[in-house]
Amino acid sequence: MNEPLVDTHVHLDLGKFDRDREEVIQRAGRAGVVAMINVGFDLASSRRAVDLASRHSSVWATCGIHPHYARDAGPEVFDQLAELVRQRRVVAVGEIGLDYYRDLSPRDVQEKVFRQLLDVARRAGLPVVVHDRGAHQEVLAVLEAGGAGELGCVMHCFSGDWAFAEACLARGFYISVAGTVTYPQAVAVREVAARVPDNRLLLETDCPWLPPAPNRGRRNEPAQVAAVARTVAELRGVELARLAGLTTANACRLFGLKALPALGSCRLPADPPGPAAV
């Protein structure tokens, strides 16, 4: 029997899944994936995420503006996002953050939009899903100023080293690892995955991107989070069942998932067993 897992970051609304989206969701279920968080990156994808979540009991949604699209975020976008995040199956604001690697929006605009979206999350009482590429210290500064530790925050597809992970953990953030952890050359990410405290670790695919080895070059999908879980369990020297249980509990806690198919209710202590955050 497959261990129950949560894929905390998917993009099933994209065109790459148009031909077989229902089959992809079914395959995920057969692989033990009991919940998927479909993440919005602009207004249109946020709407699609909400619609998909409304039609599938195993799918939840987030709504946000990725830094690549910050340049297009006028006042009307924030008004509509503020309405969307109040929909019943929306569990976070995201993905939001800074991307100084590709710089597809001006950096000052990225930061302004990032701060505004933290305000949206604060007003809605929701956690945030954060994109950070090439901007570690700048992201930390905005998150700290915005009180992200109190909101709840996950550093999606973590790409930093252990020193940066410690800085995030010290602020109460969660660390999410994706298929890159299965790549032998991803030394820093593998070290982070091995060392993150039990109660701050999450798993994701970021599908359709970043397929785990040996599927590189193919479309990724939520069923592949099982491969991520197996690698992380090996790196931590624990059984897969334990790794699945703690990461699923963490996802329930951060995103407020009250009733997962095949799991029933997530009844979690406020501070679960395991190492405390650094």
C-alpha positions in Angstrom: 0.0 0.0 0.0 1.3 3.5 -0.9 2.1 5.9 1.9 -0.2 8.9 2.0 1.6 12.0 0.6 0.8 15.7 -0.1 2.3 17.4 -3.1 2.4 21.0 -1.9 3.1 22.6 -5.2 1.6 21.7 -8.6 0.5 23.5 -11.7 -2.2 21.1 -13.1 -4.1 24.0 -14.7 -1.4 24.5 -17.4 -1.9 23.4 -21.0 0.6 20.6 -20.6 -2.1 18.7 -18.8 -5.1 19.6 -21.0 -5.2 16.2 -22.7 -5.0 13.9 -19.7 -5.6 16.1 -16.5 -8.2 13.7 -15.1 -5.9 10.7 -15.6 -3.0 12.6 -14.0 -5.1 13.2 -10.9 -6.2 9.6 -10.8 -2.6 8.4 -11.1 -1.6 10.6 -8.2 -4.2 9.0 -6.1 -3.0 5.5 -7.0 0.5 6.6 -6.0 -0.7 7.6 -2.5 -1.0 11.3 -3.1 -4.0 12.3 -1.0 -3.8 16.1 -1.6 -2.3 18.5 -4.2 -1.9 22.2 -3.8 -2.5 23.9 -7.2 -0.6 27.1 -7.2 -1.5 30.3 -9.0 1.1 32.6 -10.5 -1.1 35.3 -12.1 -4.7 36.3 -12.0 -5.8 33.9 -14.8 -3.9 30.9 -13.3 -5.3 31.7 -9.8 -8.8 31.6 -11.2 -8.0 28.3 -12.9 -6.6 26.9 -9.7 -9.8 27.8 -7.8 -11.9 26.2 -10.5 -9.9 23.0 -10.5 -10.0 22.8 -6.7 -13.8 23.2 -6.8 -14.1 20.1 -9.0 -11.7 17.7 -7.2 -11.7 16.7 -3.6 -8.0 16.1 -3.6 -7.0 19.5 -5.0 -6.7 22.8 -3.1 -5.7 26.2 -4.6 -3.5 29.1 -3.9 -3.8 32.6 -5.6 -0.9 34.9 -6.2 1.4 36.8 -8.6 4.7 35.3 -9.5 7.5 38.0 -9.6 7.8 37.4 -13.4 4.3 38.9 -13.8 4.7 41.7 -11.2 4.9 44.3 -13.9 1.3 43.5 -14.9 -0.2 43.8 -11.5 -2.3 46.9 -11.3 -4.8 47.9 -8.6 -7.6 46.0 -10.2 -5.5 42.8 -10.0 -5.1 43.1 -6.2 -8.8 43.8 -5.8 -9.7 40.6 -7.7 -7.1 38.5 -5.9 -8.5 39.7 -2.6 -11.8 38.3 -3.6 -10.4 35.1 -5.0 -8.4 34.2 -1.8 -11.6 34.1 0.1 -13.0 31.2 -1.9 -13.6 28.1 0.2 -10.7 25.9 -1.1 -8.0 28.5 -1.3 -5.4 27.7 1.4 -2.6 30.2 0.7 -1.4 33.3 -1.1 1.2 32.4 -3.7 3.3 32.0 -5.4 4.8 35.3 -4.6 8.4 36.5 -4.1 11.4 37.8 -5.9 13.3 36.5 -8.9 16.6 38.3 -9.5 17.9 35.4 -11.8 15.7 36.1 -14.8 14.6 39.7 -13.9 11.5 39.6 -16.0 10.0 42.4 -14.0 11.9 45.4 -12.6 13.3 44.6 -9.2 11.6 47.6 -7.5 8.3 46.5 -8.9 8.8 42.9 -7.8 9.5 44.1 -4.2 6.5 46.4 -4.2 4.1 43.7 -5.4 5.6 41.2 -3.0 4.9 43.5 -0.1 1.3 44.1 -1.3 0.6 40.4 -1.6 1.8 39.9 1.9 -0.8 42.4 2.9 -3.4 40.4 1.0 -2.4 37.3 2.9 -2.5 39.1 6.2 -6.0 40.4 5.6 -7.2 37.0 4.5 -5.4 35.2 7.4 -3.6 32.8 5.0 0.0 31.5 4.8 2.2 32.4 1.9 4.0 30.3 -0.8 7.3 32.0 -1.7 9.4 31.9 -4.8 13.0 32.9 -4.3 15.6 32.8 -7.0 18.8 34.7 -6.7 17.4 37.0 -4.0 17.9 35.2 -0.7 18.6 38.1 1.5 16.1 40.4 -0.2 13.4 37.9 0.2 14.2 37.4 3.9 14.0 41.1 4.5 10.6 41.5 2.9 9.2 38.4 4.6 10.5 39.5 8.0 9.1 43.0 7.6 5.8 41.5 6.5 5.5 39.2 9.5 5.5 36.0 7.4 6.5 33.9 10.3 3.2 34.6 12.0 1.2 34.1 8.8 2.9 30.8 8.0 5.4 30.6 5.1 6.9 27.9 2.9 10.0 28.5 0.8 9.0 26.6 -2.3 11.4 24.5 -4.3 14.2 25.5 -1.9 17.4 26.4 -3.7 19.7 27.7 -1.0 22.4 26.2 1.1 22.2 25.1 4.8 23.1 28.5 6.1 20.2 30.1 4.3 17.9 27.2 5.4 18.9 28.0 9.0 18.0 31.6 8.5 14.6 30.6 7.2 14.0 28.1 10.0 14.9 30.7 12.6 12.0 32.8 11.3 9.6 29.8 11.6 9.4 29.1 7.8 8.8 25.7 6.2 11.2 24.3 3.7 9.9 22.5 0.6 12.0 20.2 -1.6 11.2 19.2 -5.1 12.6 16.7 -7.7 16.0 18.4 -7.7 16.8 16.6 -4.5 17.0 13.4 -6.6 19.8 14.8 -8.7 23.2 13.7 -7.3 24.9 17.0 -8.3 22.4 19.0 -6.2 24.6 18.7 -3.2 23.4 21.8 -1.2 19.7 20.9 -1.6 20.3 17.3 -0.6 22.1 18.5 2.5 19.2 20.7 3.4 16.7 17.9 2.9 18.7 15.7 5.2 18.9 18.3 8.0 15.6 20.2 8.1 13.8 19.5 11.4 10.9 17.1 11.1 8.2 19.7 11.7 9.4 22.1 9.0 9.8 19.8 6.0 7.4 19.7 3.0 7.5 17.8 -0.4 6.5 19.0 -3.9 6.9 18.3 -7.6 6.4 21.8 -9.0 5.0 19.9 -12.0 5.1 20.0 -14.9 8.7 21.0 -14.3 11.6 19.4 -12.4 10.9 15.7 -12.8 12.9 13.5 -10.4 15.7 11.3 -11.7 15.6 9.1 -13.9 12.6 10.9 -15.6 14.5 14.1 -16.4 13.4 15.5 -19.8 9.8 14.3 -19.3 6.7 16.1 -18.0 6.5 15.9 -14.3 3.3 15.1 -12.4 2.0 14.7 -8.8 2.5 10.9 -8.7 6.2 11.6 -8.9 6.2 13.2 -5.4 6.6 9.6 -4.2 10.1 9.5 -5.8 11.0 12.8 -4.0 9.8 11.2 -0.8 11.8 8.1 -1.2 15.0 10.1 -1.8 14.4 12.4 1.1 13.7 9.3 3.4 17.0 7.8 2.3 18.9 11.0 2.9 17.5 11.3 6.4 18.0 7.6 7.2 14.3 7.0 8.0 11.6 4.7 6.8 9.3 6.1 4.0 6.3 5.7 6.2 7.7 8.0 8.8 8.8 10.6 6.2 5.4 10.5 4.6 3.6 10.9 7.9 5.5 13.9 9.1 5.4 15.7 5.8 1.7 15.1 5.4 1.1 16.3 8.9 3.2 19.5 8.2 1.1 20.2 5.1 -2.1 19.8 7.0 -0.9 22.2 9.6 0.5 24.9 7.3 -2.4 24.9 4.9 -5.2 24.1 7.3 -6.3 20.9 5.4 -9.2 19.7 7.5 -10.3 16.5 5.8 -8.1 14.7 3.4 -9.6 11.8 1.3 -8.2 8.5 2.6 -6.9 10.1 5.8 -10.0 11.6 7.4 -9.3 14.6 9.7 -5.8 15.9 10.4 -5.8 16.2 14.2 -2.4 17.6 14.9 -0.8 19.0 18.1 0.3 22.6 17.9 3.9 21.6 18.2 4.3 18.0 16.8 6.9 15.5 18.0 10.3 15.8 16.4 13.1 18.3 16.4 12.1 21.9 17.0 12.8 24.5 14.4 16.3 26.0 14.6 
